[in-house]
Amino acid sequence: MNSRRVIDVSLICLILATAFAVPSKVNAQENNTCIATIREAAIQTLMNCAGSDLNTACYAFDTIERVLADPLDADDEVFSKPGDTVQSADVITLRPSAINTKDKTWGITVLHLQAGLPSGFEDNVVVVGLGGAEIESGVPIADAFVPLEEPVSLTTVEVGELRTATTLTVPDESEVLGIVPAGTPALADAVSENGAWVRVIVDETPGWISAAAVNSDDIAGLPTLDDEHLTAVQKFYTRTGIDAGSCLPRSSWVIVQGPKSVPVDVVINDVPIRIESTIAVRTIEAGEPVGLQMQILVLYGVARINPDTDEEIIIPPGYTVMVGFGPDFVSKGIEGDEDERTGPISFGQPTIVDQSVLDDIGIIEELPPDLFNYEIPPPIIITPSGIGGPIIDLIFTDPGALAQIQQLCSQGVIPVAICQVFNFPTP
C-alpha cells in the first residue's frame, strides 16, 4: 500500500508567483539568472517527483551524477534525465550538482524511503539532496532488510502492549505507547529476532506488539527484523557544498523528513538519529574533501542523537548540534572510495540556530510542498531589545512543531533554559 501524492497544478502558479530572495552581492543580471534557475528547478521538481513511489529515488532536476548497482550502472540511459526513477535498493551514490547559472541547472534528488516504518504505513521518509549534497548509501545491498510489499491482516487474540516501532532499539526496551485490546484489527509485516514481538500498524499507529497477543499462524513466515537490520539507504554518508556554484546563498543541504510526530531511525555519517519529524544536515567546511564537522538542524519536532543510550542528546526545534569527526579518511559507504572521515569523535550541545543558517536553509520554502509529508517553514528568530543579554524567542507558524518539546519540558527531560525559550513550564 504505497502512498502517492497528487500533483496540485495550482502549486505551479504559486511557485511562479513567488519572489525568490537573492542577496545584493550579485549583480542584477546574475540575480535574474539565479531566480530563473531556482524557479525552473522548483517547477520541474514538482512535475517530476511529487508522485514518486515508495522506496525509489527520483531525478528531480539537472544535473545528477550517480553510481548504481550492477547491471544498471552500466546503462547510461538509466537515471540520466529529470523524471527518471530507480529503486532505492539500487542506489549506491547520488550527487546532485550545485547551481550553474550558465547552464541554468541546479541538481535536486528526492528519495522516498521506508526506513524503519512498517509496510502499509501511509507516509514514508523523504530525503532531499540539494545542489552539491552527495548521498552515499551505507547499507550493503545484499544485507538490506527487504520489507513486505503488502502487510498481513490479522486480529489480536489477547491484550498486548504497543511499543514504539524503531529499528535501532529492540522492542523490549522501547517506549510503551498504549494497550491494545483483544479483537483489534492490525497489519503486521515483521517479527523481532527473538520472536517475542510483531511489528504492526494499529489504528494508523506503527509499533511492536507482543507475539502472544496474536495468533501464531497469522505471523508464520513473516521476515525477521533485528536492531541491526536496516532498509536500503536508511544509513547513508553525505558531504555538502560540493562545487559551490555562482549564486548566493549557496544552499546545499540534505533534508530528512519522517511522518509527522512518528519516530523514525536513520544513521547519517555514522551518527544514529531518531527524528520526530524533520531535520536538515550539512557538512562544514563545505565542499570536498568532506569537512570535519556535521551540523544537524531540527526544523520540526525533535531529534535524538544516540537514542536510548547514556549519550543521548535531544535537539529541540530551531536548535542545532555540531558533530566532530576525525582527520583521517576511510571507506565507510558502499561505493568503496576512501572519502569518509573517521569518527564521530565529539558531540556539541544544542544551541539556537543562527539567522545566517536560517537564511541558507530558507531555500526549502521554495520547494513544492507536495514533495513532503507536510510543509516545513523554517522557524523565525525574534530578539527583543532590552536591558541585559539578548532574550531569544523562536516562533513556529505550525504549533505542531513544538508538541514533542512541550511534552518533554513538562516531564523535566529538557533543560529549563531551553524550555524558557519556548515559554513552556517545567516541573
N, C-alpha and C positions, 0 to 999 in steps of 0.2 A: 504494500500500500504506500507507494512513493508519492510524496507531495509534489505538486507542481504549482507554479504561480502564474496567474492570468495577467497578461501584459495590458496595462491600462493606457490606452492611447493618449488620454488627457495628460498623462505624466510627461509625454514628449513635449507638449505645448508648454507645460510648466517649466521643463528644463530649458527650453528655448528662450523663455521669458526671463530666466534667472540671470541676475548680474553676477559675474564672476570677478572676485576681487583679486587684483594683482598689484603688488607694491609698486610705488612710484619710481623705484630704482631702474626699471627698464624703460626704454623709450616707447613712444606711442605706437610705432609700427610693430615692435616686438610684443607690446601689450596686446594689441589686436590679434596677433598671430597666436599668442598663448590662449587667449579667450576662445578663439575659434577652434583650436585643437582640443581644449578641455571640453568644450560644448559638444564637439563631434564625438569624442570618446564617451561621454556620458550617454548620448543618444544611442550610439552603437552598442554600448554595454547593455542598455535596456533591451534593445531589439534582439541581441544575440544570446543573452544568458539568463534573462528573467524566468524562463520556463525550463531551466535545466533539471535533469533527473537527479535523484539521489545517487550518491557515490560516483559522481562524474566531475571532471574538470572541464571548464569552458574557456575557450579562447575568446576573450571579450573584445579586445581591440589591439590593433597593431602596435608594436611587434612583440613576439614572444619567442625566445629560444627555449627549446625543450629537449630533454632526454627521456625516452620512453623505454619500456620493457621490449625485449625482442619478441616477435619479429617486427613490431610496429615501428621501432626506432629507425629501421632501415627504409621505411616507406616515407618519402619526402612529402607525400600528399596527406599524410595523417597529421592532424592537429597543426595545420600550416596556415590557416587563414581565419579571420573573425567568424564566429558562429560554430566552428568545429568543437566537438567534444570528444573526450576519451574517458574510459573508466578510470577511477582513482587508483584502482589496483595496478594500473599500467603506468602510473606516474612515477618517474624517478626524480627529475628536476624540471622546474618551470622557472623561467627568468623573464618576466615582462620588462620591456625596455623603458628607460627614462624618457621624459617628454622631449620631442625633437621638433622644433618649430619649422625647420627647413622641410622635413618630410611630412610634417603635420601628423605625427604619430605619438601615442602615449600608451605603453603596454599595460594592460589590465588582465588578470586572470581570476576566475571565480571557481571555487570548488564547493560542492555540496556534499558533505561527508556525514556518514552515520556516526563516526567516532564511537562513543560508548553508549549510544541510545539504542533501545530495543527496536527490533524490526516491527514495523507497523505504526511507529510513533509519527504523529502528523508533521512535525517540524524536524529540521536537521541542523547540522553545524555548518555555518557558512564561513569560508575562508577566502578573503580577497587580498590578492597581492597587487600593490600599486607601484607603478613605474620604478624599475630598478630594485625591486624587492624579490630576491631569489627564494624559492621554496624547494627544499630537497627532502624527500621522504626519508624517514629514519626507521621505517618498518619494512624489513626484508619481505619481498613479495611472497616467497614460499612460506613465511612464518605468520603472515597476516591472518587474523581471525576473519572468516567469511560468514557474515550474518545470513540468516534465512531470508529468502526473498519475501516470504509470507509467514507470519507467526501462526502458532497453533491456538485455536479457540478452545477454552476449557471453562469449567465452573469449579470454584473451590468447594471442597467437601468438609473442611474443618476451618475453625477460626485461625487466622495467622497474622503475624506482624508484617507490615510492609516497610522495607528498609530502602534507603537511598540507593539508586541504581548507578553507581560509579564503577569504573573499571580498574582504578588504581588501589582500591580498598576492597578486601574480601567482605562479603555481606555480614559475617559475624560481627564486624567492627563498625559497620556503617550506621548512620543515623536512623532512628525509628521514625517513620512518617505517620504511622497510624495503624489501626487494627482493621483487618479485612474479615467481614463475617462469612460464615459458610453460605454457599449458594450464590456467591458473587461471580459474575462473568469476568473473564480475564483473557488476555492474549499473552502467550508465552513463546520465547524464542531461544532460551539457553538455560543450562544448569551450571551451578558452580562446580569447581574441581572436586570438592569433597561430596558432591551430590546432595548436600543438605538444603540448597536454595535453588529457586527457579526465578529467572528474570521475566517479569511480566509488565503489562500495562493494565492498570485498574482505574476505571473512571478517568481515563486520559492522563493518569499519573504513572510514570515509569518507576519501577522499583524491584526489589528482590522479596520474594515471599517464601516461607518455609515449604520445602518439598512435601512435608507431612500434611500440608493444607490442601493438596491437590491429589488427584487420582494418579497413581504411578503409571498407569497405562497411557494417560494423556501426554506424559512428558518423555516417554520412551523414544529414543532416537534423537532427542534434541542435542545440539552441539554443546561441548563443554567450554566454559569461559572462565579463565582464572585471572588473577590480578596482574599478570604479566602479558596477557594476550590482547594485543591492540589491533584495531582495524587499519586498513590502508590509510596512510598519511595522518593517522591520529598522533603520531610522533613525527616531527619534522625539524629541520635545521634551516635557519634563514640568515641572510645578510641583506641590508637595505642600503639605499643611496648609491647603488652601482651606476656609474655614468650619470652624474648629477643632472645633466640636461641644462637647458638655457633659460627656463622660466623660474621665477621666484613666486611663492615659496616652492622649493624643490621637494614636494611631499613624496616620501617613499616609506610606506608602512605596510605591515601585514595586519589585517583586521580579522578577528576571530569572534564570531557570534554564535551562541547556542540558543535554544528556545528560551523564551522569556521566563526567568526565575526557575529554570530547571538546571541543576548542576551537571556539568559535563567535564570530563577529564581530557586534557591534551598535554603533550610534552613538547616544549619548544626549546631548542638548543640545550637539551638535557635537563630542563627545568620543568618538573611536574607542576601543572597549573590546573586548578579547578575553577571554571568560570561560571558565574551566575549573573550576567549573561553576555556582556560584550567587552572585549579588550582590544587594544592595539599595541603592537610591538615594533621596535626598530632597533638596529644596532648602531653603536656610537664608538668611534667616529664612523661617519658614513663612508660607503664605498668598499673597495677591495684593497687589501685583504680585510676580512671581517674584523670589526672593531673589538676592543677589549671589554666593552660593556653592552648590555641589552637593557633597553628601557621598556617597562611594562606599564601601560596606562589603562586604567579602568574607566570605561565610558558609561556603563550601565550596570547596576547591581554591585556585586563584589567579586573579587578573585582571591584565591588562596594558593600561595606558593607552598610547595611541600605539604599538601593537605594531609591531615590525620597523622602528623608526626610532631615530635617535640620542636622541630624547626619551622613549624607552620607560620606563615606571615599572611595576615588578612589585609587586602588592599581595598579601601573604600572607593566609591565612585568619585572621579575627579582627582584621584591621587595616583602617584607613580612610584615605582620601585626600580632601583638600578641593580642589575646583576653583573658581577665582575667575573671575567674569565682569565685563564692562564695565558702566558705569552706564546706557548708552543702550538704548532699546527699538527693536527692529526686527521685521520679519515674516520668520520662517525656516520655520515649519511650513506645511503645505499649506492650512490654513484661511484664511490671508491676513491675520490680525489681528496688529498690532504688539505682541505681548506676550512676545517672547523677548529675552534680553539679548545684547549684543554679546560677542564672545569665543569660546571661553575665552581668558583672558589670563594665568592663573597656575595652577601645579600645586604642591600641597604634597607633602611626603614621607610615606610610610606611617607611621602611628602606631597603637599598640594601642588598640582600641576602649574607650571609657569604659563603665562599668557602667550609667550612665543611658541610653546608647544601646541597650545590650542589653536593658534593661528595656522600652524603647519597641518595639524590633523583636520582642520576645518574643511579641507577638500572633500571629506567624506559626505558633507551635506549636499554636494553636487552629484553624488552617485544616486542612481534610481532606487527609491525605497523598495521596489519590488524585488531587488536582489536579496533582501534580508528578510528575517522573520518579523522584524518590526523596525521602525525608524530609530535612528540613534543620533539625535542632535547633540553636539558636544556641550558640556556644562558651561555656565557663564560665571566668570570670576568678578566679584564685587568687593572692592576695598574701600570702605567708608573712611573719610577723613576724621581725625580726632586726636586727642592727646594720647601720647604713649605709642606703643608699637602698633603696626597695622592689624586690623581685625578683618579677617578674610571670610567672606561668605561664598559658598558655592550654590549656584542656582541651577536647577534642572527643570526643563519645561514639562517633562514627564515624571510625575510623582512616583511612579513605579520604580524608577531608577534608584530610589532611596529606601525601598521597602525592606530589603535584607539588612542594610546597615542600621536602620531604625530598630529592628528586632535585636540585632547584636548589641546595640547600645543598651537596650532595656535589660539585656541579660548580663551586662557588665563585662562583655568579652572585648570590647573596643576601648582604647584609652579615652579618658574623659575629654582630653584636649581635642581629639578628633570629633567626638560627639557634639562638642560645643560649636564646632564649625557648622554643623547641620542643625543646631538648636534642638538636639534630641536629649531627653532626660536619661540619666543613668541611675542605677540603684544607690 
